[in-house]
Amino acid sequence: MKILIIGGTGELGQWFTRFFRRMGSEVTIWGKSGRVEVAEELGVVYAHDLGAAIRESNIVIISVLIDVTEEMIRVVAPEMSRGSLLMDLTSIKKMPLAAMEEFAPAGVEVLGTHPMFGPSIPDIRGQTVMITKSTRCERWLPVILGIFEGEGANVEIVDADVHDRVMAVVQGLTHFAYLSIGSTFRSLNFNVSESRKFMSPVYEIMLDFVGRILGQNPHLYAMIQMNNPEVRDVHIAFISECVRLADVIREGSLADFTDLMKAAASHFGDTESALRRSDKLINAKIAEVYELIRSIGSERAVMHLRSGVMHLGVITKVAPRTITIDEGARDVELKIENIRLLSDSELHDWKLKNMRRWRRDISVILPDRSNPSVVCDVVSGIDGVVSADVIDRYEPKQSATFRIEILEDCNPDSVEGDVEAVLLGIGCVRRG
């Protein structure tokens, strides 16, 4: 398929460019910024002639900010070829779907799409994609479903009205509440960094989600709040409930507070499951710190999430927010939120890709009727041996030369000695 992504130079557009390329599609991108270098980095074509790219594409995807989506659809849709598909990736659905249905020519199918994840997600597997179909999407709907579900996504098909009503809470209320907390910190002149010394796991998680929202593009979050008409009623209800709860607390009515909380819990439903799920989240966060503490005195590797730099050494200290790792030439202090601890297998794989290797050849006379390939497999399993191969065989006596490779952080003489001990133990005699 030939796919054109309008807004393909943006972060979400780039994510879907990589996604559809992995599916084997021929992807072209265009962006208002004209950032041709993004296309070069992604290994795709930049649409210098946008009109021609639209007409030649099987699928055109609109991935631009909400406030310019309708105008972009108005420009793009009339240029599309019969039999093609026009779809969008915006977080509201009623407006773009109506625009696509209005401006797309007869014979062009339309489909509203809302991926419920951001461009930081590495894989679509396990993620939810909302689809709002119209009466003009018979041929392409099964194709798009097959692509997303085939890659492990959870696809939900809903009406545009229902989508926008629910999103007014899922995004509109959630973001509004976090933004309000962030603004309250500023209003109180509250020292957020200092408060981390007092934090519980629940407070830390909440604080990180507030910071996550505050660290995003304000224009994007403004569009989510301002372009979904359903959000206004959600805001009114939320502010009203905040005032009511504050009044109950100010009046000191324990009975009213209890009634309010019980009524909310009853409407919420299965609070026990919510407790278990939140416990898993909290325990996962705690487990990371415990694993670091257990690693003190051991060689471990951590990946710095921002720079991608690997730090390999002995962990010497773990504080509430930092670790210290002895890299041999120096001690490095790293913030825990900026690193990921590699597993033993990940560390081994990293060493294989990045470290130099020692090479040693060992020639032996083998026991009668022994199989050199089986002996080689035994040798390759010895600690410190990266690989082992039979590089030569001799007759009439059954003998062979094994070439072993040893990682540079190991003592090659010690590893060679271990290999020789195993070979002698199974009846081999060293030659030379």
VOGUNU-753637 format. One record per residue (C-alpha): x negated, y negated, z; residue number from 0. Coordinates in nm, 4 decimals. Layout:
N
{x->X, y->Y, z->Z, i->NUM}
...
END
This chain:
432
{x->0.0000, y->0.0000, z->0.0000, i->0}
{x->-0.0986, y->-0.3598, z->-0.0590, i->1}
{x->-0.0341, y->-0.5654, z->0.2545, i->2}
{x->-0.0631, y->-0.9423, z->0.2898, i->3}
{x->-0.0803, y->-1.0871, z->0.6415, i->4}
{x->0.0112, y->-1.4549, z->0.6630, i->5}
{x->-0.1764, y->-1.5750, z->0.9707, i->6}
{x->-0.4249, y->-1.2921, z->0.9362, i->7}
{x->-0.7047, y->-1.5175, z->1.0616, i->8}
{x->-0.5347, y->-1.5420, z->1.4036, i->9}
{x->-0.6024, y->-1.2924, z->1.6822, i->10}
{x->-0.2840, y->-1.0843, z->1.6386, i->11}
{x->-0.3143, y->-1.1052, z->1.2613, i->12}
{x->-0.6698, y->-0.9735, z->1.2850, i->13}
{x->-0.5516, y->-0.6876, z->1.5096, i->14}
{x->-0.2951, y->-0.5749, z->1.2528, i->15}
{x->-0.5443, y->-0.6217, z->0.9711, i->16}
{x->-0.7713, y->-0.3662, z->1.1379, i->17}
{x->-0.4733, y->-0.1433, z->1.2153, i->18}
{x->-0.3432, y->-0.1248, z->0.8573, i->19}
{x->-0.6941, y->-0.0870, z->0.7179, i->20}
{x->-0.7362, y->0.2249, z->0.9335, i->21}
{x->-0.4116, y->0.3506, z->0.7795, i->22}
{x->-0.5754, y->0.3278, z->0.4370, i->23}
{x->-0.3898, y->0.0177, z->0.3170, i->24}
{x->-0.5412, y->-0.2537, z->0.1002, i->25}
{x->-0.5129, y->-0.5631, z->0.3189, i->26}
{x->-0.5340, y->-0.9300, z->0.2169, i->27}
{x->-0.5152, y->-1.2140, z->0.4679, i->28}
{x->-0.4353, y->-1.5835, z->0.4565, i->29}
{x->-0.4460, y->-1.8519, z->0.7246, i->30}
{x->-0.3742, y->-2.2214, z->0.7327, i->31}
{x->-0.7205, y->-2.2775, z->0.8798, i->32}
{x->-0.8810, y->-2.1374, z->0.5644, i->33}
{x->-1.1277, y->-1.9285, z->0.7670, i->34}
{x->-1.2642, y->-1.7129, z->0.4857, i->35}
{x->-1.5396, y->-1.5844, z->0.7162, i->36}
{x->-1.2767, y->-1.3928, z->0.9189, i->37}
{x->-1.1834, y->-1.1919, z->0.6088, i->38}
{x->-1.5507, y->-1.1217, z->0.5441, i->39}
{x->-1.6004, y->-0.9979, z->0.9014, i->40}
{x->-1.2938, y->-0.7730, z->0.8725, i->41}
{x->-1.3979, y->-0.6419, z->0.5312, i->42}
{x->-1.0813, y->-0.7574, z->0.3553, i->43}
{x->-0.9888, y->-1.0073, z->0.0841, i->44}
{x->-0.8938, y->-1.3674, z->0.1593, i->45}
{x->-0.5982, y->-1.4921, z->-0.0484, i->46}
{x->-0.7306, y->-1.8026, z->-0.2229, i->47}
{x->-0.4251, y->-1.7880, z->-0.4530, i->48}
{x->-0.1483, y->-1.7336, z->-0.1983, i->49}
{x->0.1346, y->-1.7172, z->-0.4503, i->50}
{x->-0.0366, y->-1.4429, z->-0.6514, i->51}
{x->-0.1161, y->-1.2472, z->-0.3342, i->52}
{x->0.2500, y->-1.2649, z->-0.2260, i->53}
{x->0.3753, y->-1.1393, z->-0.5616, i->54}
{x->0.1228, y->-0.8536, z->-0.5759, i->55}
{x->0.1896, y->-0.7228, z->-0.2216, i->56}
{x->0.4175, y->-0.4348, z->-0.1197, i->57}
{x->0.4469, y->-0.5770, z->0.2332, i->58}
{x->0.4123, y->-0.9377, z->0.3483, i->59}
{x->0.3777, y->-0.9887, z->0.7240, i->60}
{x->0.4381, y->-1.3262, z->0.8880, i->61}
{x->0.2109, y->-1.3640, z->1.1940, i->62}
{x->0.2174, y->-1.7347, z->1.2769, i->63}
{x->0.3286, y->-1.9455, z->1.5730, i->64}
{x->0.7028, y->-1.9449, z->1.6435, i->65}
{x->0.7539, y->-2.3145, z->1.5642, i->66}
{x->0.6249, y->-2.2752, z->1.2076, i->67}
{x->0.7663, y->-1.9274, z->1.1392, i->68}
{x->1.0903, y->-2.0402, z->0.9777, i->69}
{x->0.9146, y->-2.2899, z->0.7476, i->70}
{x->0.6569, y->-2.0258, z->0.6493, i->71}
{x->0.9350, y->-1.7798, z->0.5649, i->72}
{x->1.1045, y->-2.0511, z->0.3569, i->73}
{x->0.7832, y->-2.0914, z->0.1537, i->74}
{x->0.6779, y->-1.7271, z->0.1267, i->75}
{x->1.0037, y->-1.5332, z->0.0799, i->76}
{x->1.1111, y->-1.6701, z->-0.2633, i->77}
{x->0.7745, y->-1.5658, z->-0.4131, i->78}
{x->0.8131, y->-1.1989, z->-0.3204, i->79}
{x->0.8608, y->-0.9213, z->-0.5733, i->80}
{x->1.1636, y->-0.6965, z->-0.5935, i->81}
{x->1.1195, y->-0.3762, z->-0.3905, i->82}
{x->0.8770, y->-0.5315, z->-0.1411, i->83}
{x->0.9177, y->-0.5822, z->0.2340, i->84}
{x->0.9040, y->-0.9051, z->0.4355, i->85}
{x->0.8494, y->-0.8659, z->0.8104, i->86}
{x->0.7454, y->-1.0881, z->1.1012, i->87}
{x->0.5602, y->-1.0378, z->1.4312, i->88}
{x->0.7101, y->-1.3185, z->1.6421, i->89}
{x->0.8361, y->-1.2748, z->1.9972, i->90}
{x->1.1879, y->-1.3970, z->1.9193, i->91}
{x->1.3986, y->-1.2252, z->1.6576, i->92}
{x->1.7292, y->-1.3991, z->1.5834, i->93}
{x->1.5808, y->-1.7049, z->1.4107, i->94}
{x->1.3157, y->-1.5339, z->1.1925, i->95}
{x->1.5501, y->-1.2507, z->1.0917, i->96}
{x->1.8174, y->-1.4979, z->0.9839, i->97}
{x->1.5576, y->-1.6976, z->0.7894, i->98}
{x->1.4226, y->-1.3880, z->0.6134, i->99}
{x->1.7734, y->-1.2789, z->0.5159, i->100}
{x->1.8526, y->-1.6277, z->0.3850, i->101}
{x->1.5392, y->-1.6980, z->0.1812, i->102}
{x->1.4279, y->-1.3523, z->0.0609, i->103}
{x->1.5476, y->-1.2802, z->-0.2959, i->104}
{x->1.7800, y->-0.9921, z->-0.3781, i->105}
{x->1.5876, y->-0.6652, z->-0.3835, i->106}
{x->1.3429, y->-0.7741, z->-0.1125, i->107}
{x->1.3959, y->-0.5939, z->0.2180, i->108}
{x->1.3437, y->-0.7651, z->0.5552, i->109}
{x->1.2506, y->-0.6358, z->0.8996, i->110}
{x->1.2022, y->-0.8101, z->1.2348, i->111}
{x->0.9133, y->-0.6745, z->1.4415, i->112}
{x->0.7852, y->-0.7650, z->1.7888, i->113}
{x->0.4766, y->-0.5799, z->1.9183, i->114}
{x->0.4990, y->-0.5816, z->2.2989, i->115}
{x->0.1242, y->-0.6121, z->2.3433, i->116}
{x->-0.1528, y->-0.8595, z->2.2757, i->117}
{x->-0.4650, y->-0.8423, z->2.0597, i->118}
{x->-0.6807, y->-0.7309, z->2.3554, i->119}
{x->-0.5169, y->-0.3856, z->2.3431, i->120}
{x->-0.7613, y->-0.1451, z->2.1730, i->121}
{x->-0.5031, y->0.1006, z->2.0396, i->122}
{x->-0.1312, y->0.1074, z->1.9566, i->123}
{x->-0.0957, y->0.4508, z->2.1155, i->124}
{x->0.1496, y->0.4316, z->2.4076, i->125}
{x->0.2444, y->0.0700, z->2.3297, i->126}
{x->0.5996, y->-0.0477, z->2.2540, i->127}
{x->0.7047, y->-0.2070, z->1.9267, i->128}
{x->1.0506, y->-0.3657, z->1.9052, i->129}
{x->1.2210, y->-0.3571, z->1.5653, i->130}
{x->1.5315, y->-0.5567, z->1.4706, i->131}
{x->1.6600, y->-0.4303, z->1.1402, i->132}
{x->1.9063, y->-0.5920, z->0.9037, i->133}
{x->2.1426, y->-0.4453, z->0.6475, i->134}
{x->1.8633, y->-0.5146, z->0.3973, i->135}
{x->1.6136, y->-0.2536, z->0.5098, i->136}
{x->1.6913, y->0.0983, z->0.3922, i->137}
{x->1.3836, y->0.2039, z->0.1975, i->138}
{x->1.1146, y->0.0472, z->0.4148, i->139}
{x->1.2451, y->0.1160, z->0.7671, i->140}
{x->1.1486, y->0.4883, z->0.7649, i->141}
{x->0.8058, y->0.3945, z->0.6268, i->142}
{x->0.7323, y->0.1443, z->0.9033, i->143}
{x->0.8706, y->0.3788, z->1.1691, i->144}
{x->0.6495, y->0.6567, z->1.0350, i->145}
{x->0.3389, y->0.4370, z->1.0534, i->146}
{x->0.3954, y->0.3128, z->1.4090, i->147}
{x->0.5277, y->0.6377, z->1.5564, i->148}
{x->0.2659, y->0.8384, z->1.3699, i->149}
{x->-0.0009, y->0.6410, z->1.5551, i->150}
{x->0.1639, y->0.7080, z->1.8920, i->151}
{x->0.3619, y->0.3866, z->1.9435, i->152}
{x->0.7000, y->0.3814, z->2.1177, i->153}
{x->0.9446, y->0.2142, z->1.8767, i->154}
{x->1.2728, y->0.0659, z->1.9989, i->155}
{x->1.5360, y->-0.0523, z->1.7489, i->156}
{x->1.7666, y->-0.3267, z->1.8834, i->157}
{x->1.9947, y->-0.6050, z->1.7627, i->158}
{x->1.8316, y->-0.9469, z->1.7387, i->159}
{x->2.0781, y->-1.0979, z->1.9903, i->160}
{x->2.0040, y->-0.8272, z->2.2469, i->161}
{x->1.6294, y->-0.8619, z->2.1898, i->162}
{x->1.6291, y->-1.2378, z->2.2541, i->163}
{x->1.8496, y->-1.2071, z->2.5649, i->164}
{x->1.6198, y->-0.9479, z->2.7184, i->165}
{x->1.3027, y->-1.1337, z->2.6140, i->166}
{x->1.4345, y->-1.4430, z->2.7928, i->167}
{x->1.3733, y->-1.2437, z->3.1134, i->168}
{x->1.0848, y->-1.0153, z->3.0126, i->169}
{x->0.8757, y->-1.3056, z->2.8816, i->170}
{x->1.0655, y->-1.6244, z->2.9618, i->171}
{x->1.1226, y->-1.5561, z->3.3326, i->172}
{x->0.7914, y->-1.3772, z->3.3935, i->173}
{x->0.5756, y->-1.6452, z->3.2349, i->174}
{x->0.7851, y->-1.9208, z->3.3961, i->175}
{x->0.7349, y->-1.7697, z->3.7426, i->176}
{x->0.3569, y->-1.7271, z->3.6970, i->177}
{x->0.3203, y->-2.0787, z->3.5534, i->178}
{x->0.5189, y->-2.2124, z->3.8484, i->179}
{x->0.2854, y->-2.0378, z->4.0929, i->180}
{x->-0.0176, y->-2.1806, z->3.9118, i->181}
{x->0.1335, y->-2.5306, z->3.9201, i->182}
{x->0.2122, y->-2.4860, z->4.2908, i->183}
{x->-0.1548, y->-2.4072, z->4.3596, i->184}
{x->-0.2442, y->-2.7350, z->4.1900, i->185}
{x->0.0281, y->-2.9288, z->4.3736, i->186}
{x->-0.0942, y->-2.7983, z->4.7096, i->187}
{x->-0.4571, y->-2.8546, z->4.6114, i->188}
{x->-0.4960, y->-2.4898, z->4.7133, i->189}
{x->-0.8445, y->-2.3388, z->4.6804, i->190}
{x->-0.7699, y->-2.0215, z->4.4809, i->191}
{x->-1.1304, y->-1.9019, z->4.4781, i->192}
{x->-1.1621, y->-1.9406, z->4.8558, i->193}
{x->-0.8342, y->-1.7537, z->4.9089, i->194}
{x->-0.9853, y->-1.4406, z->4.7558, i->195}
{x->-1.1733, y->-1.3894, z->5.0822, i->196}
{x->-0.8342, y->-1.3291, z->5.2482, i->197}
{x->-0.6698, y->-1.1277, z->4.9729, i->198}
{x->-0.4811, y->-0.8015, z->4.9934, i->199}
{x->-0.4672, y->-0.5753, z->4.6844, i->200}
{x->-0.1144, y->-0.7021, z->4.6021, i->201}
{x->-0.2222, y->-1.0666, z->4.6261, i->202}
{x->-0.5303, y->-0.9990, z->4.4126, i->203}
{x->-0.3225, y->-0.8358, z->4.1379, i->204}
{x->-0.0696, y->-1.1213, z->4.1444, i->205}
{x->-0.3505, y->-1.3786, z->4.1356, i->206}
{x->-0.5109, y->-1.2106, z->3.8356, i->207}
{x->-0.1807, y->-1.2095, z->3.6438, i->208}
{x->-0.1310, y->-1.5805, z->3.7172, i->209}
{x->-0.4845, y->-1.6485, z->3.5953, i->210}
{x->-0.4246, y->-1.4319, z->3.2888, i->211}
{x->-0.1281, y->-1.6452, z->3.1831, i->212}
{x->-0.2997, y->-1.9753, z->3.2659, i->213}
{x->-0.6020, y->-1.8728, z->3.0606, i->214}
{x->-0.3991, y->-1.8233, z->2.7399, i->215}
{x->-0.3089, y->-2.0646, z->2.4604, i->216}
{x->-0.0636, y->-2.3218, z->2.6102, i->217}
{x->0.0981, y->-2.3810, z->2.2695, i->218}
{x->0.1894, y->-2.0131, z->2.2363, i->219}
{x->0.3481, y->-1.9997, z->2.5811, i->220}
{x->0.5317, y->-2.3276, z->2.5224, i->221}
{x->0.6850, y->-2.1784, z->2.2075, i->222}
{x->0.8027, y->-1.8707, z->2.3976, i->223}
{x->0.9698, y->-2.0958, z->2.6582, i->224}
{x->1.1129, y->-2.3522, z->2.4173, i->225}
{x->1.2222, y->-2.1569, z->2.1086, i->226}
{x->1.4390, y->-1.8866, z->2.2634, i->227}
{x->1.7780, y->-2.0504, z->2.3425, i->228}
{x->1.8496, y->-1.7785, z->2.5990, i->229}
{x->1.5613, y->-1.8949, z->2.8217, i->230}
{x->1.7428, y->-2.2047, z->2.9470, i->231}
{x->2.0094, y->-2.0073, z->3.1363, i->232}
{x->1.7385, y->-1.7839, z->3.2848, i->233}
{x->1.5516, y->-2.0883, z->3.4169, i->234}
{x->1.8690, y->-2.2304, z->3.5717, i->235}
{x->1.9459, y->-1.8990, z->3.7464, i->236}
{x->1.5872, y->-1.8624, z->3.8706, i->237}
{x->1.5630, y->-2.2153, z->4.0124, i->238}
{x->1.9060, y->-2.1765, z->4.1751, i->239}
{x->1.7993, y->-1.8542, z->4.3467, i->240}
{x->1.4713, y->-2.0129, z->4.4618, i->241}
{x->1.6665, y->-2.2988, z->4.6210, i->242}
{x->1.9156, y->-2.0587, z->4.7814, i->243}
{x->1.6385, y->-1.8438, z->4.9294, i->244}
{x->1.4524, y->-2.1522, z->5.0555, i->245}
{x->1.7734, y->-2.2760, z->5.2226, i->246}
{x->1.8248, y->-1.9410, z->5.3960, i->247}
{x->1.4665, y->-1.9430, z->5.5258, i->248}
{x->1.4862, y->-2.3063, z->5.6369, i->249}
{x->1.8077, y->-2.2368, z->5.8283, i->250}
{x->1.6434, y->-1.9401, z->5.9997, i->251}
{x->1.9309, y->-1.7039, z->5.9274, i->252}
{x->1.7883, y->-1.3527, z->5.9555, i->253}
{x->2.1259, y->-1.1989, z->5.8636, i->254}
{x->2.1564, y->-1.4065, z->5.5435, i->255}
{x->1.7960, y->-1.3280, z->5.4460, i->256}
{x->1.8577, y->-0.9556, z->5.5028, i->257}
{x->2.1807, y->-0.9641, z->5.3017, i->258}
{x->2.0139, y->-1.1499, z->5.0146, i->259}
{x->1.7200, y->-0.9090, z->4.9996, i->260}
{x->1.9430, y->-0.5987, z->5.0252, i->261}
{x->2.1738, y->-0.7276, z->4.7514, i->262}
{x->1.8771, y->-0.7910, z->4.5214, i->263}
{x->1.7350, y->-0.4441, z->4.5986, i->264}
{x->2.0704, y->-0.2804, z->4.5277, i->265}
{x->2.0949, y->-0.4511, z->4.1898, i->266}
{x->1.7303, y->-0.3740, z->4.1110, i->267}
{x->1.8005, y->-0.0020, z->4.1430, i->268}
{x->1.5251, y->0.2550, z->4.1914, i->269}
{x->1.2893, y->0.0659, z->4.4216, i->270}
{x->1.1232, y->0.3913, z->4.5326, i->271}
{x->0.9921, y->0.4572, z->4.1807, i->272}
{x->0.8735, y->0.0969, z->4.1592, i->273}
{x->0.6883, y->0.1470, z->4.4867, i->274}
{x->0.5183, y->0.4608, z->4.3550, i->275}
{x->0.4169, y->0.2931, z->4.0273, i->276}
{x->0.2800, y->-0.0126, z->4.2053, i->277}
{x->0.0929, y->0.2148, z->4.4474, i->278}
{x->-0.0769, y->0.3786, z->4.1484, i->279}
{x->-0.1837, y->0.0364, z->4.0206, i->280}
{x->-0.3160, y->-0.0678, z->4.3618, i->281}
{x->-0.4907, y->0.2644, z->4.4206, i->282}
{x->-0.6558, y->0.2473, z->4.0770, i->283}
{x->-0.7992, y->-0.0925, z->4.1651, i->284}
{x->-0.9205, y->0.0329, z->4.5037, i->285}
{x->-1.0631, y->0.3512, z->4.3486, i->286}
{x->-1.2899, y->0.1463, z->4.1228, i->287}
{x->-1.4520, y->-0.0220, z->4.4244, i->288}
{x->-1.4781, y->0.3096, z->4.6120, i->289}
{x->-1.6552, y->0.4672, z->4.3152, i->290}
{x->-1.9038, y->0.1805, z->4.3106, i->291}
{x->-1.9640, y->0.2197, z->4.6858, i->292}
{x->-2.0186, y->0.5958, z->4.6436, i->293}
{x->-2.2736, y->0.5146, z->4.3715, i->294}
{x->-2.5026, y->0.3109, z->4.5985, i->295}
{x->-2.8511, y->0.4562, z->4.5653, i->296}
{x->-2.7679, y->0.6338, z->4.2380, i->297}
{x->-2.8484, y->0.5490, z->3.8793, i->298}
{x->-2.5348, y->0.4191, z->3.7067, i->299}
{x->-2.4524, y->0.2134, z->3.4025, i->300}
{x->-2.2032, y->-0.0700, z->3.3803, i->301}
{x->-2.0808, y->-0.2501, z->3.0701, i->302}
{x->-2.0329, y->-0.6259, z->3.0934, i->303}
{x->-1.6881, y->-0.6778, z->2.9427, i->304}
{x->-1.7539, y->-1.0272, z->2.8070, i->305}
{x->-2.1028, y->-0.9957, z->2.6642, i->306}
{x->-2.1022, y->-0.6232, z->2.5856, i->307}
{x->-2.4433, y->-0.5921, z->2.7550, i->308}
{x->-2.5227, y->-0.2581, z->2.9194, i->309}
{x->-2.6823, y->-0.2736, z->3.2652, i->310}
{x->-2.8582, y->0.0489, z->3.3632, i->311}
{x->-3.0203, y->0.1002, z->3.7013, i->312}
{x->-2.9733, y->0.1905, z->4.0647, i->313}
{x->-2.6789, y->0.0282, z->4.2443, i->314}
{x->-2.8190, y->-0.1192, z->4.5658, i->315}
{x->-2.5290, y->-0.3231, z->4.7046, i->316}
{x->-2.1522, y->-0.3503, z->4.6671, i->317}
{x->-1.9764, y->-0.6607, z->4.8051, i->318}
{x->-1.6006, y->-0.7365, z->4.7824, i->319}
{x->-1.6397, y->-0.9138, z->4.4473, i->320}
{x->-1.9922, y->-0.8298, z->4.3249, i->321}
{x->-2.2425, y->-0.5488, z->4.2833, i->322}
{x->-2.6224, y->-0.5627, z->4.2743, i->323}
{x->-2.8037, y->-0.3271, z->4.0384, i->324}
{x->-3.1804, y->-0.2684, z->4.0350, i->325}
{x->-3.2827, y->-0.2511, z->3.6692, i->326}
{x->-3.6466, y->-0.1832, z->3.7534, i->327}
{x->-3.7928, y->-0.5170, z->3.6516, i->328}
{x->-3.5281, y->-0.7211, z->3.8327, i->329}
{x->-3.2155, y->-0.7118, z->4.0489, i->330}
{x->-2.8960, y->-0.8248, z->3.8743, i->331}
{x->-2.5794, y->-0.9391, z->4.0527, i->332}
{x->-2.2561, y->-0.8882, z->3.8571, i->333}
{x->-1.8941, y->-0.9744, z->3.9296, i->334}
{x->-1.6838, y->-0.6593, z->3.9582, i->335}
{x->-1.4015, y->-0.8033, z->3.7463, i->336}
{x->-1.6488, y->-0.8519, z->3.4590, i->337}
{x->-1.7803, y->-0.4952, z->3.4436, i->338}
{x->-1.6698, y->-0.1415, z->3.3679, i->339}
{x->-1.8446, y->0.1526, z->3.5322, i->340}
{x->-1.9400, y->0.4174, z->3.2769, i->341}
{x->-1.8772, y->0.7840, z->3.3467, i->342}
{x->-2.1686, y->1.0289, z->3.3450, i->343}
{x->-2.0722, y->1.1504, z->2.9972, i->344}
{x->-2.0485, y->0.7926, z->2.8653, i->345}
{x->-2.3896, y->0.7135, z->3.0110, i->346}
{x->-2.5355, y->1.0267, z->2.8508, i->347}
{x->-2.3872, y->0.9300, z->2.5127, i->348}
{x->-2.5268, y->0.5776, z->2.5473, i->349}
{x->-2.8730, y->0.7138, z->2.6230, i->350}
{x->-2.8576, y->0.9385, z->2.3168, i->351}
{x->-2.7785, y->0.6396, z->2.0938, i->352}
{x->-3.0117, y->0.3830, z->2.2461, i->353}
{x->-3.3165, y->0.5502, z->2.4025, i->354}
{x->-3.6335, y->0.6717, z->2.2351, i->355}
{x->-3.7193, y->1.0399, z->2.2563, i->356}
{x->-4.0255, y->1.2494, z->2.3345, i->357}
{x->-4.0857, y->1.5492, z->2.1091, i->358}
{x->-4.2576, y->1.8716, z->2.2171, i->359}
{x->-4.3148, y->2.1991, z->2.0282, i->360}
{x->-4.3321, y->2.5286, z->2.2198, i->361}
{x->-4.4364, y->2.8521, z->2.0439, i->362}
{x->-4.3551, y->3.1874, z->2.2043, i->363}
{x->-4.3489, y->3.5599, z->2.1282, i->364}
{x->-3.9890, y->3.6699, z->2.1782, i->365}
{x->-3.8731, y->3.9924, z->2.3473, i->366}
{x->-3.7829, y->4.2779, z->2.1116, i->367}
{x->-3.4445, y->4.2489, z->1.9398, i->368}
{x->-3.3885, y->3.8974, z->2.0756, i->369}
{x->-3.2076, y->3.6355, z->1.8659, i->370}
{x->-3.4034, y->3.3073, z->1.8315, i->371}
{x->-3.0814, y->3.1100, z->1.7765, i->372}
{x->-2.9364, y->3.2334, z->2.1051, i->373}
{x->-3.2629, y->3.1524, z->2.2856, i->374}
{x->-3.2493, y->2.8032, z->2.1296, i->375}
{x->-2.8970, y->2.7523, z->2.2669, i->376}
{x->-3.0232, y->2.8422, z->2.6147, i->377}
{x->-3.3101, y->2.5922, z->2.5831, i->378}
{x->-3.0768, y->2.3102, z->2.4659, i->379}
{x->-2.8772, y->2.3405, z->2.7900, i->380}
{x->-3.1757, y->2.2663, z->3.0171, i->381}
{x->-3.1610, y->1.9326, z->3.2019, i->382}
{x->-3.3512, y->1.6612, z->3.0171, i->383}
{x->-3.3395, y->1.8382, z->2.6790, i->384}
{x->-3.1511, y->1.6314, z->2.4222, i->385}
{x->-3.1778, y->1.8824, z->2.1401, i->386}
{x->-3.3580, y->2.2032, z->2.0521, i->387}
{x->-3.4258, y->2.3586, z->1.7120, i->388}
{x->-3.6117, y->2.6598, z->1.5752, i->389}
{x->-3.8636, y->2.5020, z->1.3365, i->390}
{x->-4.0721, y->2.8105, z->1.2538, i->391}
{x->-4.0635, y->3.1919, z->1.2789, i->392}
{x->-4.3526, y->3.4377, z->1.2515, i->393}
{x->-4.3825, y->3.8046, z->1.1502, i->394}
{x->-4.4650, y->4.0901, z->1.2076, i->395}
{x->-4.4344, y->4.0106, z->1.5792, i->396}
{x->-4.1091, y->3.8337, z->1.6493, i->397}
{x->-4.2125, y->3.4872, z->1.7513, i->398}
{x->-4.0830, y->3.1354, z->1.7013, i->399}
{x->-4.1582, y->2.7713, z->1.7604, i->400}
{x->-3.8928, y->2.5630, z->1.9349, i->401}
{x->-3.8928, y->2.1874, z->1.8951, i->402}
{x->-3.7342, y->2.0046, z->2.1867, i->403}
{x->-3.6450, y->1.6368, z->2.2206, i->404}
{x->-3.6537, y->1.4656, z->2.5615, i->405}
{x->-3.5077, y->1.1242, z->2.6506, i->406}
{x->-3.7643, y->0.8556, z->2.7322, i->407}
{x->-3.6359, y->0.8147, z->3.0894, i->408}
{x->-3.7365, y->1.1734, z->3.1700, i->409}
{x->-4.0844, y->1.3066, z->3.2495, i->410}
{x->-4.1688, y->1.5067, z->2.9338, i->411}
{x->-4.4263, y->1.7281, z->3.1078, i->412}
{x->-4.1755, y->1.8201, z->3.3772, i->413}
{x->-3.9012, y->1.9015, z->3.1240, i->414}
{x->-4.1441, y->2.1028, z->2.9101, i->415}
{x->-4.2419, y->2.2946, z->3.2230, i->416}
{x->-3.8758, y->2.3716, z->3.2947, i->417}
{x->-3.8283, y->2.4976, z->2.9373, i->418}
{x->-4.1375, y->2.7168, z->2.9586, i->419}
{x->-4.0210, y->2.8625, z->3.2909, i->420}
{x->-3.6866, y->2.9609, z->3.1377, i->421}
{x->-3.8522, y->3.1153, z->2.8312, i->422}
{x->-4.0940, y->3.3153, z->3.0450, i->423}
{x->-3.8041, y->3.4192, z->3.2663, i->424}
{x->-3.6245, y->3.5849, z->2.9769, i->425}
{x->-3.9373, y->3.7753, z->2.8701, i->426}
{x->-4.1062, y->3.5392, z->2.6255, i->427}
{x->-4.4861, y->3.5037, z->2.6043, i->428}
{x->-4.6273, y->3.1603, z->2.5201, i->429}
{x->-4.8515, y->3.1408, z->2.2141, i->430}
{x->-5.1443, y->2.9015, z->2.2000, i->431}
END
